[in-house]
């Protein structure tokens, strides 16, 4: 891995938090991600299953974590199972974690090779009443591909049909939504790397530059700062491309007089950053661009102020909708009569601001969290990303920051990325 080894206290604390939610005499399993093949003999770059990483810090394929807090034998309470490096693996891929280094990374003291897993499995399954399996119940998840975790669960239920099975997902959704101080410190590193990328691109942007050239500048800066690269597929949309919410082709030319929308974030230590900024290609906003941009900025600043402990997401989104409605009326894009006759299920402002304002962020870009209008808690981290998209004018503007909920209100992890009009123009002028 390119990143510096993370503080293992992150993973010890996370395991303690999770096992505290388990029923007595229960066992929980967590598996690594699959290795996904390409059409020939290659593989898609490996990205670890975030639940396993959150609990162990192990960033290696084919790993299994077993948690059995009530085990009579202390050596059965926390166990990691890993592939033993052989001579072939060492030559072709490089050595994998050995038992000592796996313990240093995770603070799991009992590490075994995968060849011993079946023997241990039979022993511990004879002692437990309940088994926790991971079912990946993220609200946005697609289930078209069966994961290693899901195959493991099917196999276990077939082999041990008389056990009582439980879901790990509800506890993980609640626990992973609240980040520790150590996790937030890692996310700040990802945000700082992202900031460096934006600083670089802001000075590189000019008429005639291709969107993919801008993407390459980000990648250069991310890699040189120990990031694996982008936390998600970057969106770099110039002119009307900015009105396509998930524009990822990044293959157009940036033209004089246009704006470019950058939705880009680095990852560090598997933790994601997610930021959006809009810059003028020639270094100067037109009057209309400035008007729309400052409307979005006012909404974003007001929305960030609402991200405080005790508020809930439902009321927050409604409040942001009202803020946006006021701005769109002021811009002449909608009228009061449009508002008076609007469908409550699809308010008038949705014509120009059709997505949500915030999502959880952490190990996943759209991270685990509860969407049941529970109060916001200290340690939760959200994006804040209002936008206005006007296809008929070829203008799409979104401004996004990553916000940590604190006891006093919030911290903006990405506050150093330029977003005031005068600041952007001054930097681009040089």
C-alpha positions as CSV (number, residue, x, y, z in Angstrom):
1,X,0.0,0.0,0.0
2,X,1.1,3.5,-0.7
3,X,-0.3,5.0,2.5
4,X,1.5,5.1,5.8
5,X,0.3,2.4,8.2
6,X,-2.8,3.6,10.0
7,X,-3.1,3.8,13.8
8,X,-4.2,0.2,14.9
9,X,-6.2,1.7,17.7
10,X,-8.8,2.6,15.0
11,X,-9.5,-1.1,14.4
12,X,-9.3,-2.2,18.1
13,X,-11.9,0.4,19.0
14,X,-14.1,-0.6,16.1
15,X,-14.1,-4.3,17.0
16,X,-14.9,-3.4,20.6
17,X,-17.8,-1.2,19.5
18,X,-19.2,-4.0,17.2
19,X,-18.8,-6.9,19.6
20,X,-20.7,-4.8,22.2
21,X,-23.8,-5.0,20.0
22,X,-23.7,-8.8,19.6
23,X,-26.0,-11.2,21.5
24,X,-24.4,-13.5,24.1
25,X,-22.6,-16.5,22.8
26,X,-22.4,-15.3,19.2
27,X,-19.9,-15.4,16.5
28,X,-19.4,-13.0,13.6
29,X,-17.5,-13.5,10.3
30,X,-16.1,-10.8,7.9
31,X,-14.6,-11.6,4.5
32,X,-12.3,-9.7,2.1
33,X,-13.4,-8.5,-1.3
34,X,-13.3,-10.7,-4.3
35,X,-10.6,-10.4,-6.9
36,X,-12.5,-9.5,-10.1
37,X,-11.0,-10.7,-13.4
38,X,-10.8,-8.8,-16.6
39,X,-11.6,-10.5,-20.0
40,X,-8.1,-12.0,-20.4
41,X,-5.7,-13.0,-17.6
42,X,-5.7,-9.7,-15.7
43,X,-7.6,-8.5,-12.6
44,X,-9.4,-5.3,-11.7
45,X,-7.3,-3.4,-9.0
46,X,-8.1,-4.8,-5.6
47,X,-10.2,-2.7,-3.2
48,X,-10.8,-4.1,0.2
49,X,-14.2,-4.8,1.6
50,X,-14.8,-1.8,3.8
51,X,-16.3,-3.7,6.8
52,X,-13.4,-6.0,7.1
53,X,-11.0,-3.1,6.8
54,X,-13.0,-1.0,9.4
55,X,-12.6,-3.9,11.8
56,X,-9.0,-5.0,11.1
57,X,-7.0,-2.7,8.9
58,X,-6.1,-5.7,6.7
59,X,-5.8,-4.5,3.1
60,X,-5.3,-7.9,1.5
61,X,-7.4,-10.4,-0.5
62,X,-8.8,-13.7,0.8
63,X,-8.7,-12.6,4.5
64,X,-11.3,-13.7,7.0
65,X,-11.9,-12.1,10.4
66,X,-13.7,-14.1,13.1
67,X,-15.1,-12.4,16.3
68,X,-16.3,-14.6,19.2
69,X,-16.2,-12.4,22.3
70,X,-17.7,-15.0,24.7
71,X,-15.4,-17.8,23.6
72,X,-14.1,-19.9,26.5
73,X,-10.6,-20.1,24.9
74,X,-9.1,-16.6,24.7
75,X,-7.4,-17.5,21.4
76,X,-10.8,-17.9,19.8
77,X,-12.1,-14.4,20.7
78,X,-10.5,-12.6,17.8
79,X,-8.9,-14.5,14.9
80,X,-7.6,-13.5,11.5
81,X,-7.1,-16.0,8.7
82,X,-4.7,-15.1,5.8
83,X,-3.1,-16.7,2.8
84,X,0.4,-18.0,3.7
85,X,3.0,-16.6,1.3
86,X,4.7,-19.3,-0.7
87,X,7.7,-19.0,-3.0
88,X,5.6,-18.6,-6.1
89,X,3.5,-15.7,-4.6
90,X,6.6,-14.0,-3.2
91,X,8.3,-14.0,-6.7
92,X,5.2,-13.0,-8.8
93,X,3.3,-10.8,-6.5
94,X,5.5,-10.0,-3.5
95,X,5.2,-11.3,0.0
96,X,1.9,-11.0,1.8
97,X,1.3,-10.2,5.5
98,X,3.0,-12.6,7.8
99,X,1.5,-13.3,11.2
100,X,3.6,-10.7,13.0
101,X,2.9,-7.9,10.6
102,X,-0.8,-8.8,10.5
103,X,-0.9,-8.4,14.3
104,X,0.9,-5.1,14.1
105,X,-1.6,-3.8,11.5
106,X,-4.8,-5.1,13.3
107,X,-3.8,-5.7,16.9
108,X,-5.5,-9.1,16.5
109,X,-3.1,-11.4,18.4
110,X,-4.2,-14.8,16.9
111,X,-3.5,-15.0,13.2
112,X,-3.8,-18.3,11.3
113,X,-3.3,-19.4,7.7
114,X,-6.4,-20.1,5.7
115,X,-5.6,-23.8,5.4
116,X,-6.5,-24.0,9.2
117,X,-9.9,-22.2,8.8
118,X,-12.1,-25.3,8.4
119,X,-10.7,-27.0,11.4
120,X,-11.2,-23.9,13.6
121,X,-14.6,-23.3,12.1
122,X,-15.9,-26.7,13.2
123,X,-14.6,-26.2,16.7
124,X,-16.2,-22.7,17.2
125,X,-19.5,-23.5,15.5
126,X,-20.0,-26.3,18.0
127,X,-19.9,-23.7,20.8
128,X,-22.1,-20.8,19.6
129,X,-25.9,-20.2,19.4
130,X,-25.9,-17.3,17.0
131,X,-23.9,-16.4,13.9
132,X,-23.6,-12.9,12.5
133,X,-23.3,-12.7,8.7
134,X,-22.8,-9.6,6.6
135,X,-25.6,-9.0,4.1
136,X,-24.5,-5.6,2.6
137,X,-27.7,-3.7,3.2
138,X,-26.6,-0.2,2.0
139,X,-29.6,1.8,0.8
140,X,-28.0,2.4,-2.6
141,X,-26.3,-1.0,-3.1
142,X,-26.8,-2.9,-6.3
143,X,-26.9,-6.7,-5.8
144,X,-26.2,-7.9,-9.4
145,X,-22.9,-9.5,-8.4
146,X,-22.7,-12.1,-5.6
147,X,-19.9,-11.3,-3.3
148,X,-17.5,-13.6,-1.5
149,X,-19.3,-12.6,1.7
150,X,-22.6,-13.7,0.3
151,X,-21.2,-17.0,-1.0
152,X,-19.7,-17.6,2.4
153,X,-23.0,-17.0,4.1
154,X,-24.8,-19.5,1.8
155,X,-22.2,-22.1,2.5
156,X,-22.4,-21.6,6.2
157,X,-26.2,-21.9,6.3
158,X,-26.0,-25.1,4.3
159,X,-23.3,-26.7,6.5
160,X,-24.8,-25.5,9.8
161,X,-28.5,-25.2,9.3
162,X,-29.5,-25.5,12.9
163,X,-27.8,-22.3,14.1
164,X,-29.6,-19.1,14.5
165,X,-28.3,-16.5,12.1
166,X,-28.2,-12.7,12.6
167,X,-27.5,-9.6,10.4
168,X,-24.4,-7.6,11.0
169,X,-25.6,-4.7,8.8
170,X,-27.9,-2.9,11.2
171,X,-25.2,-2.5,13.8
172,X,-22.6,-1.5,11.2
173,X,-24.9,1.1,9.7
174,X,-25.2,2.8,13.0
175,X,-21.5,2.3,14.2
176,X,-19.8,3.3,11.0
177,X,-21.8,6.5,10.7
178,X,-19.9,7.8,13.7
179,X,-16.2,8.3,13.1
180,X,-13.6,8.2,15.8
181,X,-11.0,11.0,16.1
182,X,-8.4,8.7,14.6
183,X,-10.6,8.0,11.6
184,X,-11.3,11.7,11.1
185,X,-7.6,12.4,11.2
186,X,-7.1,10.0,8.2
187,X,-10.0,11.7,6.4
188,X,-8.3,15.0,6.9
189,X,-5.2,13.6,5.2
190,X,-7.4,12.6,2.2
191,X,-8.9,16.1,2.2
192,X,-5.4,17.7,2.3
193,X,-4.3,15.6,-0.6
194,X,-7.4,16.6,-2.5
195,X,-6.7,20.3,-1.7
196,X,-3.3,19.9,-3.2
197,X,-4.9,18.5,-6.4
198,X,-7.3,21.4,-6.7
199,X,-4.5,23.9,-6.1
200,X,-2.5,22.3,-8.9
201,X,-5.5,22.2,-11.4
202,X,-6.6,25.8,-10.6
203,X,-3.3,27.0,-11.9
204,X,-3.3,24.6,-14.9
205,X,-6.8,25.4,-16.3
206,X,-7.0,27.5,-19.4
207,X,-8.9,27.6,-22.7
208,X,-8.1,24.7,-25.0
209,X,-7.2,22.2,-22.2
210,X,-8.9,18.9,-22.4
211,X,-11.0,17.6,-19.5
212,X,-8.8,14.4,-19.3
213,X,-5.7,16.6,-19.0
214,X,-7.2,18.1,-15.9
215,X,-8.0,14.6,-14.6
216,X,-4.3,13.6,-15.2
217,X,-3.1,16.6,-13.2
218,X,-5.2,15.5,-10.2
219,X,-3.9,11.9,-10.5
220,X,-0.3,13.2,-10.6
221,X,-0.8,15.1,-7.4
222,X,-2.7,12.4,-5.6
223,X,-0.2,9.6,-6.4
224,X,2.8,11.7,-5.4
225,X,1.1,12.2,-2.0
226,X,0.6,8.5,-1.3
227,X,-3.0,8.3,-2.4
228,X,-4.0,5.2,-4.4
229,X,-5.8,7.7,-6.7
230,X,-9.4,8.9,-7.0
231,X,-11.9,7.8,-4.3
232,X,-14.4,7.5,-7.1
233,X,-14.6,8.1,-10.9
234,X,-13.9,11.8,-11.3
235,X,-16.4,14.2,-12.9
236,X,-14.8,16.9,-14.9
237,X,-17.5,18.6,-17.0
238,X,-16.9,21.8,-18.9
239,X,-19.8,24.0,-20.2
240,X,-23.0,22.0,-20.8
241,X,-21.3,18.8,-19.6
242,X,-21.6,20.1,-16.1
243,X,-25.4,19.7,-16.3
244,X,-24.9,15.9,-16.5
245,X,-24.8,14.9,-12.9
246,X,-22.6,11.8,-13.4
247,X,-20.6,12.9,-16.4
248,X,-17.5,10.8,-16.4
249,X,-16.3,10.8,-20.0
250,X,-14.0,13.7,-19.4
251,X,-13.1,13.9,-23.1
252,X,-14.2,17.4,-24.1
253,X,-12.2,20.6,-24.6
254,X,-12.5,23.4,-22.1
255,X,-13.7,26.5,-24.0
256,X,-13.1,30.2,-23.4
257,X,-16.1,31.7,-21.5
258,X,-17.3,28.3,-20.0
259,X,-17.2,27.0,-16.4
260,X,-15.7,23.6,-15.5
261,X,-17.3,21.6,-12.8
262,X,-14.9,19.3,-10.9
263,X,-16.3,16.6,-8.6
264,X,-13.1,15.0,-7.5
265,X,-11.7,13.4,-4.3
266,X,-8.6,11.5,-3.3
267,X,-8.6,8.4,-1.1
268,X,-6.0,7.8,1.6
269,X,-5.8,4.7,3.7
270,X,-9.1,3.6,2.0
271,X,-10.9,6.7,3.4
272,X,-12.5,8.9,0.8
273,X,-12.7,12.7,0.2
274,X,-15.5,14.1,-2.0
275,X,-15.3,17.7,-3.2
276,X,-16.9,19.8,-6.0
277,X,-15.8,23.1,-7.3
278,X,-16.5,25.2,-10.4
279,X,-13.9,27.4,-12.0
280,X,-14.0,29.7,-15.1
281,X,-11.9,28.4,-18.0
282,X,-10.5,31.8,-18.7
283,X,-10.1,32.9,-15.1
284,X,-13.1,35.3,-15.0
285,X,-16.7,34.6,-14.2
286,X,-19.3,36.3,-16.4
287,X,-21.9,38.3,-14.6
288,X,-24.5,35.6,-15.1
289,X,-22.1,32.9,-14.0
290,X,-21.2,34.9,-10.9
291,X,-24.9,35.4,-10.0
292,X,-25.6,31.7,-10.2
293,X,-22.4,30.7,-8.5
294,X,-23.0,33.0,-5.6
295,X,-26.6,31.7,-5.2
296,X,-25.2,28.2,-4.9
297,X,-22.5,29.4,-2.5
298,X,-25.1,31.1,-0.2
299,X,-27.1,27.9,-0.1
300,X,-24.0,25.8,0.7
301,X,-22.9,28.1,3.5
302,X,-26.4,28.1,5.1
303,X,-26.7,24.4,4.7
304,X,-23.4,23.8,6.4
305,X,-24.6,25.8,9.4
306,X,-27.5,23.4,9.7
307,X,-25.2,20.4,10.1
308,X,-25.1,20.4,13.8
309,X,-25.7,17.8,16.5
310,X,-29.4,17.3,17.3
311,X,-30.7,18.3,13.9
312,X,-32.1,15.6,11.7
313,X,-31.5,14.9,8.0
314,X,-35.2,15.1,7.0
315,X,-35.7,18.6,8.3
316,X,-32.2,19.6,7.0
317,X,-33.1,18.6,3.4
318,X,-36.4,20.5,3.7
319,X,-34.7,23.6,4.9
320,X,-32.1,23.4,2.1
321,X,-35.0,23.1,-0.4
322,X,-36.5,26.3,0.9
323,X,-33.2,28.1,0.7
324,X,-32.8,27.0,-2.9
325,X,-36.3,28.0,-3.8
326,X,-35.6,31.6,-2.7
327,X,-32.4,31.7,-4.7
328,X,-34.0,30.3,-7.9
329,X,-36.8,32.9,-7.7
330,X,-34.2,35.6,-7.3
331,X,-32.4,34.2,-10.4
332,X,-35.6,34.3,-12.4
333,X,-35.6,30.5,-13.0
334,X,-38.8,29.8,-11.2
335,X,-41.7,32.0,-10.0
336,X,-43.7,32.3,-6.8
337,X,-46.7,30.9,-8.8
338,X,-44.6,27.8,-9.6
339,X,-44.0,27.3,-5.9
340,X,-47.7,27.9,-5.0
341,X,-48.8,25.2,-7.5
342,X,-45.9,22.7,-7.0
343,X,-46.2,19.0,-6.3
344,X,-45.0,18.4,-2.7
345,X,-43.4,15.2,-3.9
346,X,-41.4,17.1,-6.5
347,X,-41.1,20.7,-5.5
348,X,-40.5,23.5,-8.1
349,X,-36.8,23.8,-7.1
350,X,-36.2,20.3,-8.3
351,X,-36.2,21.4,-11.9
352,X,-32.8,23.0,-11.3
353,X,-31.6,21.2,-8.2
354,X,-32.6,17.6,-8.6
355,X,-30.3,15.7,-6.2
356,X,-29.9,15.5,-2.5
357,X,-27.7,17.9,-0.5
358,X,-25.7,15.5,1.7
359,X,-24.6,11.9,2.1
360,X,-22.4,10.1,4.7
361,X,-18.8,9.7,3.7
362,X,-16.0,7.6,5.1
363,X,-14.5,4.4,3.9
364,X,-17.1,4.4,1.2
365,X,-17.9,7.6,-0.7
366,X,-21.6,7.0,0.0
367,X,-20.8,5.6,3.4
368,X,-22.9,3.7,5.9
369,X,-25.3,5.6,8.0
370,X,-28.9,5.8,9.1
371,X,-31.5,7.6,7.0
372,X,-34.4,7.4,9.5
373,X,-34.3,11.0,10.6
374,X,-32.4,10.2,13.8
375,X,-30.6,13.2,15.2
376,X,-27.1,14.1,13.9
377,X,-24.4,12.9,16.2
378,X,-20.9,14.1,17.0
379,X,-18.4,12.3,14.8
380,X,-20.7,11.9,11.7
381,X,-19.2,13.2,8.5
382,X,-21.3,14.4,5.6
383,X,-20.9,16.0,2.3
384,X,-22.8,19.3,1.6
385,X,-23.3,19.8,-2.1
386,X,-26.1,22.0,-3.4
387,X,-26.1,22.8,-7.1
388,X,-28.0,24.6,-9.9
389,X,-28.1,23.1,-13.4
390,X,-29.4,25.1,-16.3
391,X,-29.1,23.1,-19.5
392,X,-30.6,25.9,-21.6
393,X,-27.8,28.2,-20.6
394,X,-25.0,25.6,-20.6
395,X,-24.3,26.3,-16.9
396,X,-24.0,23.7,-14.2
397,X,-22.7,24.7,-10.8
398,X,-22.2,22.6,-7.7
399,X,-20.2,23.4,-4.6
400,X,-19.3,20.6,-2.2
401,X,-17.4,20.2,1.1
402,X,-16.9,17.4,3.7
403,X,-18.3,18.4,7.1
404,X,-17.6,16.7,10.5
405,X,-20.3,17.1,13.1
406,X,-18.7,18.4,16.4
407,X,-20.1,19.2,19.8
408,X,-19.9,22.9,19.0
409,X,-21.2,22.5,15.4
410,X,-19.0,21.3,12.7
411,X,-15.5,21.3,11.1
412,X,-15.0,21.7,7.3
413,X,-12.3,19.2,6.2
414,X,-12.0,20.8,2.8
415,X,-12.2,24.5,3.8
416,X,-8.8,25.4,2.2
417,X,-10.0,24.6,-1.4
418,X,-10.8,28.0,-3.0
419,X,-14.5,28.7,-3.5
420,X,-15.0,32.5,-3.1
421,X,-15.3,34.2,-6.5
422,X,-12.6,36.8,-5.8
423,X,-10.2,34.2,-4.4
424,X,-10.6,31.9,-7.5
425,X,-10.1,34.8,-9.9
426,X,-7.1,36.0,-8.0
427,X,-5.4,32.6,-8.0
428,X,-6.1,32.0,-11.7
429,X,-4.8,35.5,-12.6
430,X,-1.5,34.5,-10.9
